[in-house]
Amino acid sequence: MRHFLPNGQELVIRLPKPNDAAGLLANFQRMTRETDFLLFTHSEALDLDLESEEDFINTYLDTPDQLMLVAVVKGLLVGSITVNHSGYRKKAHIAEMGIAVEHAWSNLGIGRRLMTAMIRWAKEHEGLEIIYLNVFSTNEKAMQLYRNFGFMECGRLPQGILQREGHYADLVTMYRRVKP
């Protein structure tokens, strides 16, 4: 899917390819350096390697119940969205979503476009009824994006996240039905 950003640049949202591993790894490592809203720390992200990133991409490409989309601008991978299915039959109707966009590319509608593409996929995916996610309570901007897409808060784990400066944040669970 091709889109134009407010800055005039072209955004491509597509399935990843195995040769995107280096770009996806570099993107993830940049994001863990610039934000504290991801579960991985920057040092943990630096422990990842190209082979594990290729395996990570192939897991999505080989599993029809899961989705990964990447956001690319001028050949640079700047964000991604994933939908993960647990594999358990009793949870076959639900899947967990994760999304991240680099800070330098925020406020350009990339997250909104990734969310739109993911919801479209989820609605077309037979058997999938509910998408849920976890978000830090301190990430109000992300929570507002999710609310704009119909996600509702359904629970909190008080002090579920220890952030960089030693402060705790609640881990908030939000969900959205994609089928009645």
Order of alpha helices (4+ residues) and beta strands (2+ residues): beta-beta-alpha-alpha-alpha-beta-beta-beta-alpha-beta-alpha-beta-beta
